[in-house]
Amino acid sequence: MPIRHSMDASTRASAGLAALIEKLVNDPDREPPESLGEVRELLRAKSRDRQTEFLHPQDRESLLVELDGLIEELGEEAASYELVGAKAGEALSRVIEAAMDDTALPEEPTLGAVREAMLGGLAARLVGDGAIDEDDDAALLAEIDELIRRFGANAPAEPFVRFE
């Protein structure tokens, strides 16, 4: 399982690298890469010009060089989706926070576990508590389904919480 970092990793990657990772994560023909190491292997496999792997570190135009720097800083097992910068909306963030506080769920719930909890009554409880709007229920399921489609059901839910 990829290691999570306390800093906002999405601010560490260039727009080009974040877009490439998002494209890999959203590719319906493959399993999304979970770690930076997996992204690097996919980039190496796709690279026609293998010399780009050996560019001088000052050449920030190379995605492989940038990725190598991030791997050196964050580790090969750092979660690739954290570089994309996707965040849940305000209401879904409340649901995820409630799931994280729910003793019936794992200490660090995944997106899939949050979805199951929503279907199992968590969303209804939050509506009853006034934490989320009743009209948001269908939209919340669509939003978490989209996050699951993009990042996988096993992705930890906490990095997607929007703090505002």
Secondary structure, 3 states (H helix, E strand, C coil): CCECCCCCHHHCCCHHHHHHHHHHHHCCCCCCCCEHHHHHHHHHHHCCCHHHHHCCCCCCCCHHHHHHHHHHHHCCCEEHHHHCCCCCCHHHHHHHHHHHHCCCCCCCCEHHHHHHHHHHHHHHHHHHHCCCCHHHHHHHHHHHHHHHHHHCCCCECHHHCCCC
